[in-house]
């Protein structure tokens, strides 16, 4: 039926995520790196959706996501006392406007990262 009511679209928020990645052929990381930490801003109706989308996109980009830590929305981060720069807020807005995952920073890891 063409006149059936459409589901209301849930509002999206942008979540700050840090994704730990291992090595995979074609990942674009420096040759000597053992992995990397990626600071991402991801749009989603909730943090779980933002994490799923981020992991899926990183896998498509030949990266090997190992762990994701969520830091919440802009409002949640402000409440926690995080200092947030204007350029960070711009990237968060871009992620929201484009319903996208933005990789804002890549920090390669070098050496042994195992604990023991």
N, C-alpha and C positions, 0 to 999 in steps of 0.2 A: 504494500500500500504506500503510495507516495505521500499521503497526508498524515502518516503516523508521526507521533511526536518524536523529536530527536533527543537523544540523551544530552543533558547539559554537560558541557565540557568542564572538567575539574580545573581549577586554576593551578598553574605551574609555579614552582618556586625554583630558585637556584641554590644548589648545595655545593659546598666546598669539600672536595675529596682529595686525599693523598693516596695514590696508587703505587704500591711497590711492584716493580716488574723484574723478572729474571731475564736471561738471555735467550734469544731466538734468532735464527738466521734471518737477515733482512730487517732487523729491528732499528737500525740506524744509530745505535749507540756506539760510542768510541770502542775501538778494538779491545783495549785492555779493561774495559768496564766489566764488572760482575753483575750489574743490574742497574736500576735507577729508581728514583722517587719522582713521581709526576704530580704536580699540583694541578688539579682540574676543577673547573666550574661546570656543573652539569644541571640541566633543566629536567624537572620531573614533577609529577603530582605528589610524590613523596620521596624520601631519601632512598628507599629500596629500588624504586624505578630508576632514579638517577644513577645508582650503582650499577644496575643491570645494563643500562644503556652505555655507560662508560666502559665497562668491561667488554661488551660486545664490540664497540668501536675500536678499542685498543687491540683486540684480537684480529679485527679486520686489517689493522695497520701493522700486522706481523709482530706485535709485542706479546709478551707473556705475563699477564697480570697474575700476581701471587696473593696480594692482600690489599684491601681497601679500608681506609680509615675515614669516617665521615666527621666533619666539623660543623655541620648544620648550615642553616640559611644565614644570610647577611644579618638579619635581626637577632638570630640566636648567637651568632659570633659577637655582635656588639654587646649583648647581654652578658656574655662570658668575659668581656673586657678586652677582646682582641682589637688591636690597632689595624684599621683597614684603610689602605691608601686609595686615592681617587682612581688610579689606573686599574686597581683590583675591582672597584665598583663598576667601572666601565666594562671590563671583561665579563662581569657577572650579568650586567644588563644585556650585553651582546648574546650571551648564552640563553637568556630568557627570550629576547626578541627573535632569535633564530631557532629556538627550541633545539639547542645544540650542546655538544660537549666541547669545552675550550680547554686545551692543555696550555696552562699559563707558564709553567716552569718545569724543566727537566733537570734533575740533579743526578748525574751518573755516579755510581758507586765503584770504588776501586778497592781491591783487596778482599780479604776474608770477612764476610758479614755474618758468620755463624756465631752464635753464643755458646758458651760451654764452660 
